[in-house]
Amino acid sequence: MIKTFKMKLYPGMEEEYERRHNELWPEMIDMIHEHGGRNYTIALDPDTLTLFGYIEIDDPERWAAGADTAINRKWWDFMADIMETNPDNSPVSVDLPVLFHLD
């Protein structure tokens, strides 16, 4: 299953966002894989600072359970200063419908 979504960076945080993801913690990588995520890509529209995420997941419920892990919450806290977040520091994320996909 494909999951697509959008998030939003704060102005001037493009390089910092990329730097943090280039140094993604091994524990976060493990959590993503353990919860069925693979082929994860995040792209940026520099004109709007909108991030577009694409990830292939095995099962939506299994994937959603990853949000409640300690490492994921630590990541949210780590990222909260550079992007729009909810009160619990989770990123403000809007699911996007997939209208076309070609393997």
C-alpha angles and dihedrals in degrees: 000000000000122000121193127181145155134232134174134239126211115247114279095016098103096103093042092051091051092045093052092049092047086058095043109167115254089231090059092050089051092049092050091051094042090055093051101263123142140152091035116182131173120191130187131222098208093197093061101019087235116152118212117204129200123183135161112224133186098215130003093221093049090048093048090052088065089071090069096056120111092235092052092050089048089052091050090052090048092052099040095093095061105041143037110280142178121243090272090054093251110140117261096251128179119197114231123210116242108233099174137015131172124186 
